[in-house]
Amino acid sequence: MTRILLYLLSIVTANVVTAAFLPLQLGVFIIPMGTLFIGGTFIFRDLVQNKFGRAKTYLCIITALILSASVSFLLGDTLLIVFASALSFVVAETADTEIYTRLKLPLSWRVFYSGVVGGLLDSAIFVVIGLSPLGANILPWSAVPAAIFGQIFVKTIIQSIGAVLLGKIHVRLEKRLSTGGNALDG
């Protein structure tokens, strides 16, 4: 249950932080502050799937979608932004789930690869549909690539950190189990 709560909390936190703080500008990159938490949502979603399976993960994604859209709307986002956020969320979370399911790799690598693809889709869809002149016209076309790549960059860093940490935790658990120690000790 903790994994599900962390997943849902990371989504709400991403929405609140994005609404509360101006985007960070790193060189040419434009990065909404909530992007730091969005990278974590993919990690938590993978951990939910690892424990509860794919079918229950989709129930969590639906719950998260409703929660995210509601929070976004309550924080004052326009219906177009809420729609773009919901669409990018569904596509990215579905891609993450299906890639994670199909990869026959250690947990850390599945988390990394599925999250990078999910983050790429989330960034591209949201920026183009929600922020570009095609959507709410918040960003000019000239700023769209910087907004997309800035988000992808940050989400990839978060995925990398999560994958490394999960890999180290997994190795420690395997060592404890192989030496007869209790995985819950220490």
C-alpha positions, 0 to 999 in steps of 0.5 A: 500500500505504501508504494501506491500512496507514494505513487499518488503523492508524487503525482499530486506533489508534481501538480502542486509544485508546478503550479506554485513555482515558476519554471527553472531556466537552465541555459536554453532548457525550460523546466517546470519545477514539478518535473523533479517529481514527475520523474519519480512517478514513473519509478513509483509506478514501476514499484507498484507494478512489481508488487501488485501486477499489471492489472492492479497497476492500471487501476492505480493509473486510472485513480492517479489520472482522476486525482491529477486532473482534479488537482490540476483543475482545482489549482486553476489550470485551464481545461486545455492544460488539464486535457493535455496533462491527462493525455500525456499522463495516459500515454506515458504511463501506459507506455511505461507499464507495457515496456516494463512488462515486456523487458526481461531485465533486472528491475533497475534496468526495466525501471530505467528504460520504461521510465525514460520512454515514459518521460519522453512521451510525457514531455513531448505530448504535454508541451506540444498539446498543452503549451505550444501555439497548437494548444494554450499558446503559452510557449512560442514554437521556438521555445518548444524544443527547449521545454521538451528537452529540458523536461526529458533531461531532468526526468532521465536524471531522476530515472537514472538515480532511481535505477541505481538506488534500486539496483543497489537495494536489490543486490543487498537483498540478494546477498542477505537472502543468499547468506541466510540472513533475513531480508528485513534485518538491518 
